[in-house]
Amino acid sequence: MLSILSTFLCELSPDGMMCIALHATFMGIEMRLHLVDGEGLHQILEMDWNQFISQMESSALRSLRPTPDSRLGRDFDIDCEAEFLDLADEISGEGTVRNVLSQNDAHDALLKIVEWVSVGHWEAWEGRCFLYLENAIGRELEHVDDMYSYEVWNEVRESLSQMGESEYSEKVCADWMQRRKDMGETLDESKDPRIIPTFEAHDRNSRTLHHAVNQKMHVQILGREHLDAKLWGHGDWNLGNLLDS
């Protein structure tokens, strides 16, 4: 991949983070895509609430957590359990997990369960995601909200299923460098030490996104930092719909 960068070093002459200039407002927020064991999630939602809490407190449910995907990020068992139980302290009721969460409008707790039954997640700074998604679907996105739409993610999945991982990564990195060129920015690492780390980040993020969206055996639940938990996911796998069903 660094050979692509070398091609441009001789003709481009600052900052490695192209998206800061283009989408500075959104740079610090992260987009996250969870790859979820849908059957495991439904199994938990139909468990008795008090039994579920008791087993979560005793770590007895760890055997139900799916094997992590080594290419994706995932919270440690103990951290995920602790964060869920902190939220559960404010929840009361009787019945299934689904019913109790619904009665308490506890979508934040449901999102923690989603994390629990995921094999991992892909995440990237929201400002950079314009680069990744636009190169996946072959067209520009007009607004940050477009990046979270059901239609766009269907396009992303369809397109990346027909494109190789290396081909996609090279396309993303080449576009990043061209955008820098158009803005008069440098790709000379002696002038900006962030060039190589940023290039490597784009290469890594694009490759792991390609990997994630092609894991079709898992439910893909998308959201972003600070987004109301009930807005995460699409269709039947939207968290609001999961508690209303």
C-alpha positions in Angstrom: 0.0 0.0 0.0 2.8 2.4 0.7 3.8 2.2 -3.0 0.6 4.2 -3.8 1.9 6.9 -1.4 5.3 6.9 -3.0 3.8 7.6 -6.4 2.3 10.8 -5.0 5.2 12.0 -2.8 7.2 13.2 -5.8 4.4 15.4 -7.1 2.4 16.5 -4.1 3.6 18.8 -1.6 0.3 19.4 4.7 -1.7 17.8 7.1 -2.4 14.1 6.9 -6.0 14.4 8.0 -7.8 15.5 4.9 -11.2 15.3 6.5 -10.4 17.8 9.2 -10.4 20.5 6.5 -13.5 19.1 4.8 -15.7 18.0 7.8 -14.1 19.5 10.9 -17.4 19.7 12.7 -17.8 15.9 12.7 -14.2 14.8 13.2 -14.2 14.0 16.9 -17.4 11.9 16.7 -17.1 8.2 15.9 -19.3 6.1 13.7 -19.6 2.5 15.0 -20.9 -0.6 13.3 -21.6 -3.6 15.6 -21.7 -7.1 14.1 -24.3 -8.9 16.2 -25.4 -12.5 16.8 -29.1 -11.9 16.1 -30.2 -15.2 17.5 -28.3 -14.6 20.7 -29.8 -11.2 21.1 -33.3 -12.5 20.7 -32.5 -15.3 23.2 -31.5 -12.7 25.8 -34.5 -10.5 25.1 -36.8 -13.5 25.9 -35.1 -14.4 29.2 -36.6 -13.5 32.6 -35.2 -10.1 33.6 -34.3 -11.0 37.2 -32.7 -14.2 36.1 -30.7 -12.4 33.4 -29.5 -9.8 35.9 -28.4 -12.5 38.4 -26.5 -14.4 35.7 -24.9 -11.2 34.4 -23.7 -10.4 38.0 -22.2 -13.8 38.4 -20.6 -13.8 35.0 -22.5 -17.0 34.2 -23.5 -15.7 30.7 -20.0 -15.5 29.3 -20.4 -18.8 27.5 -23.2 -17.2 25.4 -21.1 -14.4 24.2 -19.9 -15.1 20.6 -16.3 -15.6 19.8 -14.7 -12.2 19.0 -13.6 -11.3 15.5 -9.8 -10.7 15.7 -9.9 -7.9 13.1 -12.5 -5.8 15.0 -12.7 -4.0 18.3 -14.6 -5.4 21.3 -15.0 -4.4 25.0 -13.7 -6.9 27.5 -16.4 -9.1 29.1 -15.9 -7.6 32.6 -16.2 -4.0 31.2 -19.3 -4.7 29.2 -20.9 -6.5 32.2 -20.1 -3.6 34.5 -21.4 -0.9 32.2 -24.7 -2.8 31.6 -25.2 -3.5 35.4 -24.6 0.2 36.1 -27.5 1.0 33.8 -29.6 -1.9 35.1 -29.4 -0.4 38.7 -31.9 2.3 37.4 -34.3 -0.3 35.9 -37.1 -2.1 37.6 -39.8 -4.5 36.6 -40.9 -8.1 36.1 -41.1 -10.2 33.0 -38.9 -10.7 30.0 -35.8 -8.6 29.4 -37.6 -7.1 26.4 -40.7 -6.2 28.4 -38.8 -4.7 31.3 -36.5 -2.7 29.0 -39.5 -1.5 27.0 -41.4 -0.5 30.1 -38.4 1.6 31.3 -37.6 3.0 27.8 -34.1 1.6 28.5 -32.6 1.7 25.0 -29.2 2.5 26.5 -29.2 -0.8 28.3 -30.3 -2.6 25.2 -27.3 -1.1 23.3 -25.0 -2.6 26.0 -26.7 -6.0 25.4 -26.1 -5.4 21.7 -22.4 -4.9 22.4 -22.4 -8.0 24.6 -23.7 -10.3 21.8 -21.5 -8.8 19.1 -18.4 -10.4 17.7 -16.9 -6.9 17.5 -17.3 -3.5 16.0 -15.8 -1.3 13.3 -15.4 2.3 14.1 -13.9 5.5 12.6 -14.0 9.2 13.0 -17.2 10.4 11.4 -15.3 13.0 9.3 -13.2 10.3 7.7 -16.3 8.2 7.0 -17.3 10.4 4.1 -14.1 9.2 2.4 -14.8 5.5 3.1 -18.5 5.5 2.2 -18.2 7.7 -0.9 -15.5 5.5 -2.3 -17.7 2.4 -1.6 -20.8 3.7 -3.4 -19.1 5.8 -6.0 -20.9 9.1 -5.4 -20.8 12.0 -3.0 -22.9 12.3 0.1 -24.4 15.7 0.7 -25.0 15.6 4.5 -23.6 13.7 7.5 -27.0 12.2 8.2 -26.9 10.5 4.8 -24.1 8.3 6.0 -26.4 6.6 8.4 -29.3 5.9 6.1 -30.6 2.4 5.3 -30.4 3.0 1.6 -26.7 4.1 1.7 -25.7 1.1 3.8 -27.4 -1.2 1.4 -25.4 0.4 -1.3 -22.2 0.0 0.7 -22.8 -3.7 1.4 -23.7 -4.4 -2.2 -20.7 -2.5 -3.6 -18.1 -3.9 -1.2 -19.4 -7.4 -1.9 -18.2 -7.0 -5.5 -14.9 -5.2 -4.8 -11.7 -6.7 -3.3 -10.4 -5.5 0.0 -7.1 -4.3 -1.5 -8.9 -2.7 -4.4 -11.1 -0.8 -2.1 -8.3 0.3 0.2 -6.2 1.6 -2.7 -9.2 3.5 -4.0 -9.8 5.2 -0.6 -6.1 6.1 -0.2 -5.7 7.4 -3.8 -8.8 9.6 -3.3 -7.5 10.9 0.0 -4.2 11.9 -1.7 -6.0 13.5 -4.7 -8.2 15.6 -2.3 -5.0 16.8 -0.6 -3.5 17.7 -4.0 -6.6 19.6 -4.9 -6.3 21.6 -1.7 -2.6 22.4 -2.2 -1.6 20.2 0.8 1.6 18.2 1.1 2.3 14.5 1.2 5.9 15.1 2.0 6.5 13.3 5.3 9.5 15.5 6.0 7.2 18.5 6.1 4.3 16.8 8.0 5.0 13.7 10.2 1.3 12.8 10.3 1.3 11.8 6.6 2.3 8.1 7.1 0.2 7.5 10.2 -2.8 9.0 8.5 -2.2 7.0 5.3 -1.9 3.8 7.4 -5.1 4.7 9.3 -7.1 5.1 6.1 -5.7 1.8 4.8 -6.6 0.0 8.0 -10.0 1.5 8.4 -11.0 0.8 4.8 -9.8 -2.8 5.0 -11.6 -3.5 8.3 -14.8 -1.9 7.0 -14.7 -4.1 3.9 -14.2 -7.1 6.2 -17.0 -6.1 8.5 -19.7 -5.4 5.9 -19.0 -8.8 4.2 -19.6 -10.8 7.4 -23.2 -11.6 6.3 -23.8 -14.1 9.0 -24.1 -11.3 11.5 -26.6 -8.5 12.0 -25.1 -5.1 11.4 -26.3 -2.4 13.8 -25.0 1.1 13.0 -24.9 4.2 15.1 -22.7 7.1 16.3 -21.5 8.6 19.5 -24.1 10.7 21.3 -26.9 9.3 19.2 -30.1 8.4 21.1 -29.7 4.6 21.5 -33.2 3.9 20.2 -32.1 5.3 16.8 -29.3 2.8 16.4 -29.8 0.2 13.6 -32.2 -0.1 10.7 -35.6 -1.7 10.1 -36.4 -4.7 12.3 -33.0 -4.3 13.9 -33.5 -0.7 14.9 -33.3 -0.7 18.8 -36.6 1.2 19.1 -38.3 -1.5 17.0 -36.7 -4.3 18.9 -38.4 -3.1 22.1 -41.7 -2.4 20.5 -42.0 -5.8 18.7 
